[in-house]
């Protein structure tokens, strides 16, 4: 039910290239299947993408909002 509601809004899935908990290979299929989106992989980042590369997150959000 929650995933069905998520399809009605714009989604983005991002992970660090070196994330050991949620690596790109683990997220690709579920992101596509359940949300209909591709995984944005942030190069040279681990699990804490927001702390390691905040500019990458800002860029993704700006792309979603068209700003």
The first five atom37 places (N, CA, C, CB, O) and aatype in JSON, in Angstrom:
{
  "aatype": [20, 20, 20, 20, 20, 20, 20, 20, 20, 20, 20, 20, 20, 20, 20, 20, 20, 20, 20, 20, 20, 20, 20, 20, 20, 20, 20, 20, 20, 20, 20, 20, 20, 20, 20, 20, 20, 20, 20, 20, 20, 20, 20, 20, 20, 20, 20, 20, 20, 20, 20, 20, 20, 20, 20, 20, 20, 20, 20, 20, 20, 20, 20, 20, 20, 20, 20],
  "atom_mask": [
    [1, 1, 1, 1, 1],
    [1, 1, 1, 1, 1],
    [1, 1, 1, 1, 1],
    [1, 1, 1, 1, 1],
    [1, 1, 1, 1, 1],
    [1, 1, 1, 1, 1],
    [1, 1, 1, 1, 1],
    [1, 1, 1, 1, 1],
    [1, 1, 1, 1, 1],
    [1, 1, 1, 1, 1],
    [1, 1, 1, 1, 1],
    [1, 1, 1, 1, 1],
    [1, 1, 1, 1, 1],
    [1, 1, 1, 1, 1],
    [1, 1, 1, 1, 1],
    [1, 1, 1, 1, 1],
    [1, 1, 1, 1, 1],
    [1, 1, 1, 1, 1],
    [1, 1, 1, 1, 1],
    [1, 1, 1, 1, 1],
    [1, 1, 1, 1, 1],
    [1, 1, 1, 1, 1],
    [1, 1, 1, 1, 1],
    [1, 1, 1, 1, 1],
    [1, 1, 1, 1, 1],
    [1, 1, 1, 1, 1],
    [1, 1, 1, 1, 1],
    [1, 1, 1, 1, 1],
    [1, 1, 1, 1, 1],
    [1, 1, 1, 1, 1],
    [1, 1, 1, 1, 1],
    [1, 1, 1, 1, 1],
    [1, 1, 1, 1, 1],
    [1, 1, 1, 1, 1],
    [1, 1, 1, 1, 1],
    [1, 1, 1, 1, 1],
    [1, 1, 1, 1, 1],
    [1, 1, 1, 1, 1],
    [1, 1, 1, 1, 1],
    [1, 1, 1, 1, 1],
    [1, 1, 1, 1, 1],
    [1, 1, 1, 1, 1],
    [1, 1, 1, 1, 1],
    [1, 1, 1, 1, 1],
    [1, 1, 1, 1, 1],
    [1, 1, 1, 1, 1],
    [1, 1, 1, 1, 1],
    [1, 1, 1, 1, 1],
    [1, 1, 1, 1, 1],
    [1, 1, 1, 1, 1],
    [1, 1, 1, 1, 1],
    [1, 1, 1, 1, 1],
    [1, 1, 1, 1, 1],
    [1, 1, 1, 1, 1],
    [1, 1, 1, 1, 1],
    [1, 1, 1, 1, 1],
    [1, 1, 1, 1, 1],
    [1, 1, 1, 1, 1],
    [1, 1, 1, 1, 1],
    [1, 1, 1, 1, 1],
    [1, 1, 1, 1, 1],
    [1, 1, 1, 1, 1],
    [1, 1, 1, 1, 1],
    [1, 1, 1, 1, 1],
    [1, 1, 1, 1, 1],
    [1, 1, 1, 1, 1],
    [1, 1, 1, 1, 1]
  ],
  "atom_positions": [
    [[0.82, -1.18, 0.0], [0.0, 0.0, 0.0], [0.88, 1.26, 0.0], [-0.94, -0.01, 1.21], [0.59, 2.21, -0.74]],
    [[1.91, 1.28, 0.8], [2.8, 2.44, 0.85], [3.5, 2.63, -0.48], [3.82, 2.29, 1.98], [3.62, 3.75, -0.97]],
    [[3.97, 1.54, -1.08], [4.64, 1.65, -2.37], [3.69, 2.13, -3.45], [5.24, 0.32, -2.76], [4.09, 2.88, -4.33]],
    [[2.45, 1.7, -3.4], [1.47, 2.16, -4.39], [1.29, 3.67, -4.3], [0.12, 1.44, -4.18], [1.2, 4.35, -5.32]],
    [[1.23, 4.21, -3.09], [1.11, 5.67, -2.92], [2.37, 6.37, -3.4], [0.84, 6.03, -1.43], [2.3, 7.48, -3.92]],
    [[3.53, 5.72, -3.24], [4.79, 6.32, -3.65], [4.87, 6.51, -5.16], [5.95, 5.47, -3.19], [5.58, 7.4, -5.63]],
    [[4.15, 5.72, -5.91], [4.18, 5.84, -7.36], [3.47, 7.1, -7.84], [3.54, 4.62, -8.0], [3.68, 7.52, -8.98]],
    [[2.65, 7.7, -7.01], [1.91, 8.89, -7.39], [2.71, 10.18, -7.24], [0.65, 8.99, -6.58], [2.26, 11.25, -7.65]],
    [[3.87, 10.09, -6.66], [4.73, 11.26, -6.48], [6.07, 11.0, -7.18], [4.95, 11.58, -4.96], [6.41, 9.86, -7.48]],
    [[6.79, 12.06, -7.42], [8.1, 11.92, -8.04], [9.07, 11.34, -7.02], [8.62, 13.28, -8.59], [9.13, 11.8, -5.88]],
    [[9.81, 10.34, -7.43], [10.77, 9.67, -6.54], [12.16, 9.72, -7.14], [10.35, 8.22, -6.28], [12.34, 9.79, -8.35]],
    [[13.12, 9.69, -6.26], [14.51, 9.53, -6.67], [15.16, 8.56, -5.68], [15.28, 10.92, -6.71], [14.93, 8.63, -4.48]],
    [[15.97, 7.67, -6.22], [16.7, 6.73, -5.37], [18.19, 6.98, -5.64], [16.3, 5.22, -5.66], [18.64, 6.95, -6.79]],
    [[18.92, 7.23, -4.58], [20.35, 7.49, -4.71], [21.12, 6.67, -3.69], [20.66, 9.0, -4.53], [20.64, 6.41, -2.59]],
    [[22.3, 6.26, -4.08], [23.16, 5.53, -3.18], [24.61, 5.8, -3.55], [22.86, 4.01, -3.23], [24.91, 6.21, -4.67]],
    [[25.47, 5.59, -2.6], [26.9, 5.77, -2.87], [27.47, 4.59, -3.61], [27.66, 5.99, -1.57], [27.05, 3.45, -3.43]],
    [[28.43, 4.87, -4.43], [29.11, 3.84, -5.22], [29.69, 2.75, -4.32], [30.21, 4.46, -6.08], [29.74, 1.58, -4.7]],
    [[30.14, 3.14, -3.13], [30.79, 2.19, -2.21], [29.94, 1.89, -0.98], [32.14, 2.75, -1.78], [30.47, 1.48, 0.06]],
    [[28.64, 2.09, -1.07], [27.74, 1.83, 0.06], [27.72, 0.33, 0.34], [26.3, 2.37, -0.22], [27.36, -0.46, -0.54]],
    [[28.09, -0.06, 1.55], [28.14, -1.49, 1.89], [26.78, -2.01, 2.37], [29.18, -1.73, 2.97], [26.55, -3.22, 2.37]],
    [[25.88, -1.11, 2.78], [24.58, -1.53, 3.27], [23.53, -1.59, 2.15], [24.11, -0.58, 4.37], [22.76, -2.54, 2.06]],
    [[23.52, -0.56, 1.3], [22.56, -0.49, 0.19], [23.3, -0.13, -1.1], [21.45, 0.55, 0.49], [23.15, 0.97, -1.62]],
    [[24.11, -1.07, -1.6], [24.88, -0.79, -2.81], [23.97, -0.69, -4.04], [25.94, -1.87, -3.02], [22.85, -1.2, -4.03]],
    [[24.46, -0.05, -5.08], [23.65, 0.09, -6.29], [23.11, -1.25, -6.8], [24.47, 0.75, -7.37], [21.96, -1.33, -7.24]],
    [[23.91, -2.28, -6.75], [23.47, -3.59, -7.26], [22.28, -4.14, -6.48], [24.63, -4.59, -7.2], [21.47, -4.89, -7.03]],
    [[22.17, -3.78, -5.24], [21.06, -4.27, -4.4], [19.8, -3.43, -4.6], [21.47, -4.24, -2.92], [18.69, -3.93, -4.4]],
    [[19.94, -2.17, -4.99], [18.79, -1.28, -5.12], [18.2, -1.22, -6.53], [19.19, 0.09, -4.71], [17.04, -0.85, -6.69]],
    [[18.97, -1.57, -7.54], [18.53, -1.39, -8.92], [17.21, -2.06, -9.23], [19.57, -1.93, -9.85], [16.29, -1.41, -9.72]],
    [[17.09, -3.33, -8.95], [15.86, -4.06, -9.27], [14.65, -3.57, -8.46], [16.07, -5.55, -9.02], [13.61, -3.31, -9.06]],
    [[14.75, -3.44, -7.13], [13.59, -2.95, -6.37], [13.17, -1.53, -6.76], [13.9, -2.99, -4.9], [11.97, -1.23, -6.81]],
    [[14.13, -0.66, -7.03], [13.79, 0.72, -7.4], [13.03, 0.74, -8.72], [15.07, 1.59, -7.52], [12.06, 1.48, -8.88]],
    [[13.46, -0.07, -9.64], [12.79, -0.15, -10.93], [11.42, -0.8, -10.8], [13.64, -0.92, -11.92], [10.43, -0.28, -11.31]],
    [[11.37, -1.93, -10.14], [10.13, -2.71, -10.01], [9.06, -1.99, -9.19], [10.43, -4.05, -9.39], [7.9, -1.96, -9.6]],
    [[9.43, -1.43, -8.07], [8.44, -0.86, -7.16], [8.17, 0.63, -7.35], [8.87, -1.09, -5.77], [7.07, 1.11, -7.07]],
    [[9.18, 1.36, -7.81], [9.02, 2.8, -7.94], [9.11, 3.3, -9.38], [10.07, 3.5, -7.11], [8.73, 4.43, -9.68]],
    [[9.6, 2.45, -10.27], [9.73, 2.83, -11.66], [10.81, 3.86, -11.92], [8.43, 3.36, -12.15], [10.7, 4.67, -12.83]],
    [[11.87, 3.82, -11.11], [12.97, 4.77, -11.27], [14.3, 4.02, -11.36], [13.0, 5.77, -10.1], [14.41, 2.86, -10.97]],
    [[15.3, 4.72, -11.88], [16.65, 4.17, -11.9], [17.39, 4.66, -10.66], [17.41, 4.59, -13.21], [17.03, 5.68, -10.07]],
    [[18.4, 3.94, -10.28], [19.21, 4.31, -9.12], [20.29, 5.29, -9.57], [19.85, 3.06, -8.45], [21.02, 5.02, -10.53]],
    [[20.38, 6.4, -8.89], [21.45, 7.38, -9.12], [22.61, 6.98, -8.23], [20.97, 8.86, -8.83], [22.49, 7.01, -7.0]],
    [[23.71, 6.62, -8.82], [24.89, 6.22, -8.07], [25.84, 7.41, -7.95], [25.59, 5.02, -8.72], [26.25, 7.99, -8.96]],
    [[26.17, 7.75, -6.73], [27.08, 8.88, -6.48], [28.5, 8.33, -6.4], [26.69, 9.65, -5.16], [28.82, 7.56, -5.49]],
    [[29.36, 8.73, -7.34], [30.74, 8.23, -7.35], [31.5, 8.65, -6.08], [31.48, 8.74, -8.59], [31.25, 9.7, -5.5]],
    [[32.41, 7.8, -5.69], [33.3, 8.07, -4.55], [32.55, 8.34, -3.25], [34.19, 9.25, -4.86], [33.04, 9.07, -2.4]],
    [[31.37, 7.76, -3.09], [30.59, 7.93, -1.86], [30.27, 6.57, -1.27], [29.28, 8.72, -2.14], [30.2, 5.56, -1.96]],
    [[30.09, 6.58, 0.04], [29.69, 5.38, 0.75], [28.23, 5.49, 1.17], [30.58, 5.13, 1.97], [27.4, 6.0, 0.42]],
    [[27.94, 5.01, 2.36], [26.56, 4.99, 2.86], [26.05, 6.37, 3.24], [26.46, 4.06, 4.05], [24.84, 6.6, 3.23]],
    [[26.92, 7.28, 3.58], [26.5, 8.6, 4.06], [26.63, 9.65, 2.96], [27.34, 9.01, 5.28], [27.33, 10.66, 3.11]],
    [[25.94, 9.41, 1.86], [26.02, 10.29, 0.69], [25.69, 11.74, 1.06], [25.08, 9.81, -0.41], [26.35, 12.66, 0.59]],
    [[24.7, 11.94, 1.89], [24.27, 13.29, 2.25], [25.41, 14.06, 2.91], [23.05, 13.25, 3.17], [25.58, 15.26, 2.67]],
    [[26.18, 13.39, 3.74], [27.31, 14.04, 4.41], [28.54, 14.13, 3.5], [27.67, 13.28, 5.67], [29.27, 15.12, 3.53]],
    [[28.75, 13.09, 2.7], [29.95, 13.03, 1.87], [29.87, 13.9, 0.63], [30.21, 11.61, 1.47], [30.86, 14.52, 0.23]],
    [[28.7, 13.96, 0.0], [28.52, 14.71, -1.25], [27.16, 15.4, -1.27], [28.66, 13.77, -2.47], [26.31, 15.06, -2.09]],
    [[26.94, 16.35, -0.37], [25.63, 17.02, -0.33], [25.26, 17.71, -1.64], [25.6, 18.04, 0.79], [24.08, 17.82, -1.97]],
    [[26.27, 18.16, -2.39], [25.98, 18.83, -3.65], [25.31, 17.88, -4.65], [27.28, 19.39, -4.24], [24.51, 18.33, -5.47]],
    [[25.62, 16.59, -4.58], [24.99, 15.62, -5.47], [23.51, 15.51, -5.16], [25.67, 14.25, -5.34], [22.69, 15.39, -6.07]],
    [[23.15, 15.54, -3.88], [21.75, 15.47, -3.49], [21.01, 16.74, -3.92], [21.62, 15.27, -1.96], [19.89, 16.67, -4.42]],
    [[21.65, 17.88, -3.74], [21.04, 19.14, -4.16], [20.78, 19.12, -5.66], [21.96, 20.34, -3.79], [19.72, 19.55, -6.11]],
    [[21.72, 18.61, -6.43], [21.56, 18.53, -7.87], [20.4, 17.63, -8.26], [22.85, 18.03, -8.51], [19.62, 17.96, -9.16]],
    [[20.27, 16.49, -7.59], [19.16, 15.57, -7.88], [17.81, 16.19, -7.56], [19.33, 14.27, -7.09], [16.86, 16.06, -8.34]],
    [[17.72, 16.85, -6.43], [16.45, 17.5, -6.04], [16.13, 18.63, -7.0], [16.53, 18.03, -4.58], [14.97, 18.81, -7.38]],
    [[17.13, 19.4, -7.38], [16.91, 20.5, -8.33], [16.41, 19.96, -9.66], [18.2, 21.31, -8.53], [15.55, 20.58, -10.29]],
    [[16.94, 18.84, -10.09], [16.49, 18.23, -11.35], [15.03, 17.8, -11.26], [17.37, 17.03, -11.71], [14.28, 17.91, -12.23]],
    [[14.63, 17.32, -10.09], [13.24, 16.9, -9.9], [12.26, 18.07, -9.89], [13.1, 16.14, -8.62], [11.15, 17.97, -10.4]],
    [[12.7, 19.16, -9.32], [11.83, 20.32, -9.17], [11.93, 21.29, -10.34], [12.15, 21.04, -7.9], [11.14, 22.23, -10.45]],
    [[12.91, 21.06, -11.21], [13.08, 21.93, -12.37], [13.69, 23.28, -12.04], [11.77, 22.15, -13.02], [13.5, 24.26, -12.76]],
    [[14.44, 23.31, -10.93], [15.07, 24.59, -10.54], [16.54, 24.59, -10.86], [14.88, 24.86, -9.07], [17.23, 25.58, -10.6]]
  ]
}
